[in-house]
Amino acid sequence: MIPLNEFRPVCRLEIPQQERLIPKFPVIDAHNHLTRTKDSAKVVEDMERFHIKHIIDLDGFWDERMDFQIRNYVERYPGKFSIFGRVDVSNIDAPDFERQARNRVIECVERGAAGLKFSKSLGVKLTDRNGSYLTPDDPRLQVIWATAAEYRLPVTIHIADPPSFFDCVIDHTHERYEELAAHPHWSYGKRPCPRFLELMEAQENLLQQNPDTTFIVAHVGSYAENLKEVSRMLDAYPNMNVDTAERISELGRQPYTARDFILKYQDRIVYGTDLLPKPANISGNYRFFETKDEFFPYNSFDEHNQGRWNIYGVYLPDGVLKKIYYKNALRLIPRLQGLVHYDD
């Protein structure tokens, strides 16, 4: 017997295989985190190599961290990078929080941020002085969304991790057992934070209460496992858009449903990876969007790191590829217009 974590079966199917390290059209990666490296020159080298025209760094943060990202990326390589700033909401109980939050959004605008980013900490980590978890629909945060709308700043927001991360029981039937066994701190099953469906309710409240704010809900609306529900929300809230970051594994195992979803909402989806531009990180992305390939790994750096399944391509038409790869980002993020240029 061999341990399960050493089991690496080799597929015996004789089917077409098309490696895709170069996209059919140059892409804008609208979801990345460049604080994972300080080697901006290597990032630019890899961008050129893999035809990535522009990267949006969601790690703008504030203060000296924002200063560093601007110097190291935006100013050093004009036209290659944009940043999304962040608003510190840990001081939610401060008497002048509303003023501080509004000023922070305005500061992001003045320093050239192309948008705002909020992480899942707003929902599963941050609490107020009473110990209550802060969720995106908290009325005290309304000033942020209103100011973003006022200044036409889109908001990329990560509401929740996969629903399976909130399961209380993780046993032999759990499809992401190996992932959570390797990263037990990713599990929320026994934490007192809001449950997955409560976070989805907060997401819907946020969208409903702020019709003038453009939201890009990360990771296919935080619910790539249930495209019917994401479709319902997209139909209900015209201000909702989604990115594809780190969810090719989910989309690719439901290729018929995913293809129908992408074709229907082709104007509401932006391309993102959540990963640095390396072959192992992007190999499955273009192959998923562009080919009819069957039963291939969704990444090559850690096979089945999210679950023991393979994926299938959805062979999108060129017009749809262009929208997802760059046109939708150019439309939804006004600061990119005039900064990133395409021939068509």
Buried (B, 14 or more C-beta within 10 A) or exposed (E): EEEEEEEEEEEEEEEEEEEBBEBBBBBBBBBBBBBEEEEBEEBBEBBEEBBBBBBBBBBBBBEEEBEBBBEBBBEEBEEBBBBBBBBBBEEBEEEEBBEBBBEBBBBBBEBBBBBBBBBBEBBBEBBBEEEEBBBBBBEBBBBBBBBBBBBBBBBBBBBBBBBBBBBEEBEEEBEBBBBBEEEEEEBBEEEEBBBBEBBBBBBBBBBBBBEEBBBBBBBBBBBBBBBEBBBEBBEEBEBBBBBBBBBBBBBBBBBEBBBBBBEBBBEBBBBBBBBBBBEEBBBBBBBBBBBEBBEBBBBBEEEBBBBBBBBBBBBBEEEBBBBBBBBBBBBBBBBBEEBBEEEE
